[in-house]
Amino acid sequence: MMRVQYLIPAGVIALGVVLSSFYTVDEREKALVLQFGEVRKVVMEPGLGMKIPMIQQVVKYDGRILSLTTQPLEVTPLDDRRLVVDAFARWRIADLVKFREAVGSGGEMTAKNRLDGILNNAIREVMGGVPSTAVLSDDRTALMNQIRDQAKREAASLGVDVIDVRLTRTDLPEQNLAATYARMRAERQREAADERARGGEAAQRVRAAADRAVIELTSEARKQAEIVRGQADAESNAVYANAYEQDPAFFAFTKALQFYADSLKASTTSLVTRPDSLYFDYDTFVESLGENPAAK
């Protein structure tokens, strides 16, 4: 009976020792087998493995691509115009042994802190060598590639591979935004004033050209009118002369009637003449008209 009481605990202990000899690594992980702090085995493939219980331990690390977002960082480009920059990086553990030696038991958290410092230094160094216009432009691919390459070289000592670096924000500091907006507004207002001045000048030129064209057209029209009027008068005189030549007496008669009609219009208020005036002597008046009918 006493032997059974000792066998049961011993069996439980033995079972625990056997179970602790096995470990699993899933497809998202990589692992190191350590013995008294020294690396004995690197496990890169998922599956079931064995270790020496109580002597060896398994440390697992994330085998996927990890992300790191930096805190807002002020940088000073070549033109001494301060900018606030945010960035994020994609990285992964490339060398487990070197990673363990670099970060110790701190794991991914310690690696992120050290990688954050590496990224900040790379951002400051790269952006400090270019003007702010290059940083604020739409195409910053070359700058991001330079930051990535420099961070990759420095992070290699951690056993880390920096895959990509992207700039998420590049803005002016808050205290500079108001002054910058005011300057931009003044520049736009100046440009608008220049455009209005150029537009007014162009409008004045158009109005002057239109006025000149009106004067030229009016003068030409008056010239043509005078020519037409002169031609009409010449034709009228020719008609009068032709009529006179055909029947001088009848022509004189019609001219006399026209004269009387014009002199006796309703607008005529009074007529002052002598009793012996030609106006009352029709025959003599007609004869006087017949002397030069074209002039009458």
Backbone hydrogen bonds, N-H to C=O, Kabsch-Sander energy under -0.5 kcal/mol:
donor,donor_aa,acceptor,acceptor_aa,energy
5,Q,1,M,-1.7
6,Y,2,M,-1.3
7,L,3,R,-1.9
8,I,4,V,-2.0
10,A,6,Y,-1.7
11,G,7,L,-2.7
12,V,8,I,-2.3
13,I,9,P,-2.6
14,A,10,A,-2.8
15,L,11,G,-2.6
16,G,12,V,-2.4
17,V,13,I,-2.5
18,V,14,A,-2.4
19,L,15,L,-2.8
20,S,16,G,-2.3
21,S,17,V,-0.5
21,S,18,V,-1.1
22,F,19,L,-1.4
23,Y,49,G,-2.4
25,V,47,G,-2.6
29,E,26,D,-2.2
30,K,61,Y,-2.5
31,A,43,V,-2.7
32,L,59,V,-2.5
33,V,41,K,-2.9
34,L,32,L,-0.7
34,L,57,Q,-3.4
35,Q,38,E,-3.0
36,F,55,I,-0.9
38,E,35,Q,-1.6
40,R,33,V,-3.6
41,K,33,V,-1.4
43,V,31,A,-3.2
43,V,41,K,-0.5
44,M,42,V,-0.7
47,G,25,V,-2.5
49,G,23,Y,-3.3
51,K,21,S,-2.5
55,I,52,I,-1.2
56,Q,52,I,-2.7
57,Q,34,L,-2.5
59,V,32,L,-2.7
59,V,57,Q,-0.5
60,K,58,V,-0.5
61,Y,30,K,-3.5
63,G,28,R,-3.1
64,R,28,R,-0.5
66,L,91,W,-3.9
68,L,89,A,-2.0
70,T,68,L,-0.5
70,T,87,A,-2.9
73,L,85,V,-2.4
75,V,83,L,-2.8
78,L,130,V,-2.2
80,D,77,P,-1.7
82,R,80,D,-0.7
83,L,75,V,-2.5
84,V,171,D,-4.0
85,V,73,L,-3.1
85,V,83,L,-0.5
86,D,169,R,-2.2
88,F,166,R,-2.3
89,A,68,L,-2.9
90,R,164,D,-2.5
91,W,66,L,-2.7
92,R,161,D,-1.7
94,A,92,R,-0.6
94,A,159,G,-2.3
95,D,159,G,-2.1
96,L,94,A,-0.5
99,F,95,D,-2.5
100,R,96,L,-2.6
101,E,97,V,-2.2
102,A,98,K,-2.0
103,V,99,F,-2.5
104,G,100,R,-2.0
106,G,103,V,-1.7
107,G,104,G,-0.7
109,M,106,G,-0.8
110,T,106,G,-0.8
111,A,107,G,-2.0
112,K,108,E,-2.6
113,N,109,M,-1.9
114,R,110,T,-2.3
115,L,111,A,-2.7
116,D,112,K,-2.4
117,G,113,N,-1.5
118,I,114,R,-1.8
119,L,115,L,-2.6
120,N,116,D,-2.3
121,N,117,G,-2.2
122,A,118,I,-2.2
123,I,119,L,-2.8
124,R,120,N,-2.5
125,E,121,N,-2.4
126,V,122,A,-2.6
127,M,123,I,-2.5
128,G,124,R,-1.5
129,G,126,V,-1.2
130,V,127,M,-1.1
134,A,131,P,-0.8
135,V,131,P,-1.1
136,L,132,S,-2.5
137,S,133,T,-0.7
140,R,138,D,-1.0
144,M,140,R,-2.4
145,N,141,T,-2.4
146,Q,142,A,-2.0
147,I,143,L,-2.4
148,R,144,M,-2.6
149,D,145,N,-2.5
150,Q,146,Q,-2.3
151,A,147,I,-2.7
152,K,148,R,-2.6
153,R,149,D,-2.0
154,E,150,Q,-2.0
155,A,151,A,-2.7
156,A,152,K,-0.9
157,S,154,E,-0.9
158,L,155,A,-1.5
159,G,156,A,-1.4
160,V,155,A,-1.8
161,D,92,R,-2.8
162,V,160,V,-0.6
163,I,90,R,-2.7
163,I,161,D,-0.7
164,D,90,R,-1.5
166,R,88,F,-2.7
168,T,86,D,-1.7
168,T,166,R,-0.6
169,R,86,D,-1.3
171,D,84,V,-2.4
176,N,173,P,-1.5
177,L,173,P,-1.0
177,L,174,E,-0.8
178,A,174,E,-0.7
180,T,176,N,-2.3
181,Y,177,L,-3.2
182,A,178,A,-2.5
183,R,179,A,-2.3
184,M,180,T,-2.7
185,R,181,Y,-2.8
186,A,182,A,-2.5
187,E,183,R,-2.4
188,R,184,M,-2.5
189,Q,185,R,-2.6
190,R,186,A,-2.4
191,E,187,E,-2.6
192,A,188,R,-2.6
193,A,189,Q,-2.5
194,D,190,R,-2.6
195,E,191,E,-2.5
196,R,192,A,-2.6
197,A,193,A,-2.6
198,R,194,D,-2.8
199,G,195,E,-2.6
200,G,196,R,-2.8
201,E,197,A,-2.5
202,A,198,R,-2.5
203,A,199,G,-2.6
204,Q,200,G,-2.4
205,R,201,E,-2.3
206,V,202,A,-2.3
207,R,203,A,-2.9
208,A,204,Q,-2.7
209,A,205,R,-2.5
210,A,206,V,-2.6
211,D,207,R,-2.9
212,R,208,A,-2.6
213,A,209,A,-2.4
214,V,210,A,-2.4
215,I,211,D,-2.5
216,E,212,R,-2.6
217,L,213,A,-2.9
218,T,214,V,-3.0
219,S,215,I,-2.9
220,E,216,E,-2.5
221,A,217,L,-2.6
222,R,218,T,-2.8
223,K,219,S,-2.6
224,Q,220,E,-2.7
225,A,221,A,-2.7
226,E,222,R,-2.8
227,I,223,K,-2.3
228,V,224,Q,-2.9
229,R,225,A,-3.1
230,G,226,E,-2.8
231,Q,227,I,-2.6
232,A,228,V,-2.7
233,D,229,R,-2.8
234,A,230,G,-2.5
235,E,231,Q,-2.6
236,S,232,A,-2.9
237,N,233,D,-3.0
238,A,234,A,-2.2
239,V,235,E,-2.5
240,Y,236,S,-2.8
241,A,237,N,-2.9
242,N,238,A,-2.5
243,A,239,V,-2.7
244,Y,240,Y,-2.7
245,E,241,A,-2.2
246,Q,242,N,-1.6
247,D,243,A,-2.2
251,F,247,D,-2.1
252,A,248,P,-2.5
253,F,249,A,-2.2
254,T,250,F,-2.5
255,K,251,F,-2.2
256,A,252,A,-2.2
257,L,253,F,-2.3
258,Q,254,T,-2.1
259,F,255,K,-2.3
260,Y,256,A,-2.8
261,A,257,L,-2.4
262,D,258,Q,-2.3
263,S,259,F,-2.4
264,L,260,Y,-1.6
265,K,262,D,-0.9
268,T,265,K,-1.6
269,T,267,S,-0.6
273,T,271,L,-0.6
277,S,274,R,-1.7
280,F,277,S,-1.6
281,D,277,S,-0.6
282,Y,280,F,-0.9
285,F,281,D,-2.9
286,V,282,Y,-2.9
287,E,283,D,-2.4
288,S,284,T,-2.2
289,L,285,F,-1.7
290,G,286,V,-2.1
291,E,287,E,-0.7
292,N,288,S,-0.5
292,N,289,L,-0.7
295,A,292,N,-0.8
296,K,292,N,-1.1
